[in-house]
Amino acid sequence: MRNQTKLKKVLDEVVLDITPSPEELHRAESAACKMVSKLNKQLKPLKARAIIAGSSKKNTQLKNTFEIDVFVLFNYKKHAGNGSAISDILAIKLKKASVKAERLHGSRDYFQTRIAPYTFEIVPILNIASSKQAKNITDVSPLHARWVGKKSKNKQADIRLAKAFMSALGIYGAESYVRGFSGYACEVLAIHYGSFVNLLRAATKWKEKQIIDPEGSYKSRNPLIELNKPKTLSPLILIDPVQPSRNVTAALNDESFTVFKKAAYNFLRSPSKQFFTKKTVVKKDLIKAVTKKSLLLIVDAVPEKNKKDVMGAAITNKYELLRNKLAEHGFKVIKSSWDWDERKGIIWFFINKKFPSATEVRKGPEASDKANSLRFKRTHKNTVVKKGRLFAKVKKKFPTPKNLVNFILKQNNFKNRIEKATAEWH
């Protein structure tokens, strides 16, 4: 009973912290309406129209969220045959509307513009009546919004709690550098389980390849068999209530899945507002955590300026490259992770100070192979013959992780998409 009282108190306080004020909502709506109105003046002759979309439309955005989605709906019959052309058409209309926007490449090109304090993403889509008509995943977005709007009555607070919880854990977003839960996934999960707390309770019991089918689209059928294999590689299969052929959490990786399950268990066991506060990686805290048995590597990396997801993916890629190379050369990583603030990334590893041997035994040719044996002996000193084959003890190229990392940072495969990278050791 005491824990339930504490749980309610914590969640009530968090909801107040993460819910936009009426004034904030009004300002965002006003800015969105102005953008939509400006675009619709240009779009009217095409019988296309702009609408407010995303979390703003569904009233599920978090406090101090300054991103607004605007979808531009184009006539399906007219443009279904060449869906990519609507990006070109929209580019012309944005220019005529005096909206200076950057064109971003994706499965279908879209546009981004900033009118402080808001960043608008303007996305061209086909105006469809059924998900079966979709030529692109974004075409289905209005249907998603309609489903969430219909099902989320009195559940906006639970949806916001789910988003804030995921965000604090660093697993909010389906982008390649996050591989977590998208905003839509949070909405569907909170609606399906009826509340944020019920979602957490269910998550603690989720098994690998857990299947969640909110609309019962498959009933007695097995979606693992019917869905395309790439859509079932994630540890959680969340059937899209609007588009049953899609797994909403297809981008989710095992790490994010495990992090969420563990955090759900820990929060229910000991509720605290700290679970909704993102922990910023601070160098001095990392340095304080160094022990007599560990060595700390910190890499500061600045990605080349690009789209947010491309820059984030660049940092992830370099982190995984370093982690794999350290393991490949026998250096034991105790703990590691990475973080970034959209312009500068930090990658860190705690490495066991007990390094593998600085030498290795290199296998040579058969002793009976005179020509190759002679070459091997010229190259290597102190050769020995074992069971008719030559062997030599040689010094490793990278006897310490510092030797290895300094080499990696100079290689083109590490420099790719990275403007600058420096390493420091503690």
N, C-alpha and C positions, 0 to 999 in steps of 0.2 A: 504493500500500500504506500509506504514511504517513497519507494522508488518511482511509483506511478505519479505521485504528487510532484516529485522533482522533475520527472520527464515532462509533464504538462507545463510546469513553470518555465523550464528551459525552452521548450518549443514555442510557447506564447511570447517569450522575450525575443527569440530569434525571428519569428514572424514579423514583429514590429520593426526589427532591424533591417530586414531584407525587402519589405514591401514598400514600393514607391508611394510617396505622399500624393494626395489628390492634385496638388500644385505641380508636382513633377510629371504626373500622368497627363495633365492638361497641357503643359508646355510641349511634351513629346508629341501629343496628338495634334496640337496646333502646327508644329513644324512639319509633321507628316502630311497633314491636310494641304498645307501650302505647296509642298512638293508635288503631291498627287494632282492638285488643281492646275499647276503650271504645266505638267506633262499632258494632262487630258486635253488641254487646249490645242496641243499639237497633234494628239492622237485621234481626235474626233473624226477627221476626214477618212481615217483608215478603219474606222469602226473597231478600234482597239481601245483599251482603257487601263489606267493605272489604279491599283488598289493598295491599301495598307495591308501588310502581311506580317508573318512571323509572330514573335511573342507579343509585340505591340497589339496586333489584331486579336490575339487570344487572351490578352490581359494576364500573361504568365511571366512577364519580364521581372528581373530582379532590380532592386533599388540601384540607382546610379548606373543604369545601363544606357549607353548613349549610341546604340546601334539600332537603326530602323530599316526594316526590309520593305521594299516596294516592288510589287510584281506588276508587270505590264502584260495583260492578257491579249493575245492576238487570235484572230479568227481561225478556228481549227481547219475548216474545209479549205480555206485559202492557203494556209501555210504548212499543213501537215506533211506535204511532200518534200519540203525543204526547211526543216525546223531551224537550221543554223542561220538562215537568211534573216530571221527576225532580230538577231543581234545587230546586223548591219543596218537594218531599218531603224532600230532603236537608237543607234549611234547618231544617225542623222537627226532624229527628232530631239535628242538631248541637246545637240548643238543649236538647233532652231529655238529651243526653249531656254537657251543661255545657261545650260547646266554643264559646267566643266567637270567632266567625269573621266576617270581612268578606266580603260577597258581591261578587264581581267580575264584570263583564259581558264576555261573549265570544260566540263562535258558539253556545255553551251556557254559561250562568252557572256559575261554580265558586266555591270559597271558600278564603280564606287566613287562617291563624291563626299566631301566633308563640308558641312555648314555648321560651324561650331555652335554648341558642343557636340553635335550629332554627326555620325558617319552613316550615310545612306548607301545601301546596296540595292541597286535597281536591276531586277532580273526579268528578262523576257521569257514568257512561257506561252504555251498553247492553251486556249480556253477549252478545257475538256469537261465532259459530263460524267465520264467513267474512267477509272484508272487504266482500263484496258486500252484506252485511246492514247495514253502517254507515250511520247517519243523520247522523253528525258525525265529523270527522276524529279526535277523541279516542277514539271507540269502537274504533278500530283499534289503539290503543296497546298493549294487552296482547299482541296478535299481533306487534307490533314487538318487544316484549320477549322473546317466545318465540323469534322468529327470531334475534335477537342472541344470546340465551343459548345457542342450539343451535350457532351458527356462530362464536362468539367464543372458543372454547376456546384457551387460551394466547395470546390476542391482546389481553387487557385492557390490557397495557402500551402496545401500539401505539395502541389507541383513546385512552388517556389522553394520549399524546404528541400525537396529532392535535388533541384538544380544547385542550390547553395551548398548542400552536403557534398555533391559530386565535385563542385568547383573547388571547395576547400581541400579535397583529396587529390586534386590535380588530374581528375579523370572525367572532366566535363568537356565533351566535344568528340566528334567522330573523325576529326582530321587525322591524317597519317602520323603526325607527331604526338598525338594524344592517345588515339585508339581507345577512347572511352565511350561514355554514354552521350548521345546527342540530346539537344533540348527536347526534340520530339519523343525520344526514347523515355526521357524523364516524365514527360506528360502522359504517355501511354501507360507506363508502369504505375504511376500514382493513381491514375483513373482506374486501372484494372484492379488494383488491390484495395481501392477505396480510401486509403489514407497513407501518409508518409510512414507512420509507425507500422502499419500492416505490411508495407513494402519492405521495411527493414527486417521485420520478423520472418517474412517469406524468404528474403535473401539469405538469411543465415542457414536455411535448409536447401538452398539451390544446389543441385548436383551438376556435374559437367554435362554439357549438352542439354541443359534445362530448356524445356519448350513451354512458351507462354503464348496462348492463342486467345486474345481478348474477345474476339467475335465468334469463336468456335468455328472458324473457317474450315478446319480439317476434321473436326469431330473424331471419328474412329480411324481416320487415315494418319499416316506418319509423315510429317513434313520433311523429316530428314531424308526420306526416300524420294519424295516428290519435288523438293526444291533443288535448284541447280547446286552442284557441290560447292562452288565458291561461296555460296550464301549460307552454308552450314559449317564453315570452318571455325566460327566463333564459339566460345564456351556457352553462350546464351543465345537461344533462338527465339526472338520476339517477333511473332507474325504481325505484319502491318495490318491493322484493322480495316484499312481502306484498300490496300493492295496486297492480298494474301500471298502473292508470289514473291514478296520481298521480306527479308529479315531485317528489321529495323536496327538490330545490334550486330550486323554483319562485320562492322569494323572493330568491334570490341576484341581486345586481346586478353590472354590468360592473366596477365599481370593486373590489369585494371579490374577484371572480374574478381580476382582474389582480394585485392585491396578493398573493394566495396564490401564484400562479404565479411571480411575481418572487421572493418570499421563499423558495419551495421551491428555486429555482435558486441563490440566494445562499447558502442554508444548506448545500446539498450541495457547493458550491464551497469554502466556508469554514465548517465546523461550529463553532458557539459556543452556549453556554448563554444568551447574550443574546437569542437568537431566541425564547426561552421566557419572557422577562421583559417584562411590559407597561410601555411607556414612559409615564410620567405627564407631562402637559403642565405645565410650570412657567413662569410669566410671565417671570421673570428670564432664562430660557434663550431665550425668544422675543425679548425686548428685545435680548439680546446678538447675535442674528442679523440685526438691522436693519443695512442698508448705506446708503451715500450715495445709492443709486439707489432705495431702497425706503422705504415708509411702513408702519408696523405699526398695525393696528386690532385692539383686543381688546374683545370684548363679553362682559361677565359677565351671564348670564341665569339667573334662578331660575324654573323652571316652577311653575305652580299644582300643589298636591299632588294626586296622582292615582295610578293604576296606573303601575308602572314603565315599561311600554311606551308609555303615553300621554305621560308626562313626557319620555321619550327622543324620541318622535316630535315633540313640541313644539320641542325644541332643534334637531332636524334640519330641521324646517320653517323656523325662523327663519334658520338658516345658509343654506339654499338660497334663501330670499327675498332676503337681503342679497347673496349671490353673484350672483344673476340681475340684481338692480337695479344693482349696480356695473358689470356687463358691459353692461347695457342703456344706461347713460349714458357708455359709452366708457372706463371706468377699468379698466386692465389689472391683473388679479390674478395675481401671480407664484406664490404658494403659499397654501393655506388649508386649514383643517380645524376640527374641533370635538371636544370631549370633555365628559364630565360624570360626576359621582360619585353619581348618583341623587337629588341635591337641588339641585345648582348646576352650571350648564353654563358652558363657556368656548368662545367662538367667535373665531377669529382669521384675519386676512387680511394678507398682505404685498402691498402695492399699489405698482405702478411710479409713481415721483414725476413722471414725464413725463405730465402730464394732457393731455387733448384741449383744443382751443381753448375759451376761456371765453365765446365768442360763437358764434352760429349764424345761418345765413341762413334767414329765414322766407319761405315762398312766399305771395304774395297773389293777388288776383283779376286777371282780364284788365284791361288798362288801359282798354279800351273800355267796361268795366262801371263807369260813372261813380259810381253810388250806393255800391257796395261799395268802389270805389277810394278814395272820399272818407273812408269809415269807416276803411279800412286806414291811410290817411295820418294820420288823427287819432290812431290808436293807436300807430303806429310812426313814429319820426323817421328822417330820412336814407333815404327810400325811393328805389329806382332802378327803371328799366324795362328789362327784357331780353327781347327777342323778343316784345314786346307784353304782357308780364306784369309786375306789380309784385313787388318783393322788398325785404326790409328786414333789416338786420343787427341782431340783438337779443342782449342778455346772457342767458346760460343761467341757469335757476333754481338749478341746482346746479353751479357752476363747479369745486367741489372735492369729493372723496369725503366730507369731513367735513360739508359742507353737506347732502349727500344722506343720509348715515347718521343725522344728528341729526333730520332730517325723518322718516325711516322709523320710528325708534324711538318716535315720538309717535303713529303711525297705529294705528288699531284692529286692522288685520289683523296687525300685529306684536304688539300687546299681548294679542291673543287667546291664552289658555292660558299667559300669562307673568305672573308675579307682580311681577317687578322686572327691569329691564335697564339697564345703564350701559355707556357706551363710553369707552375711553381710547385716546389716540393717542401713538405714539412715532416 
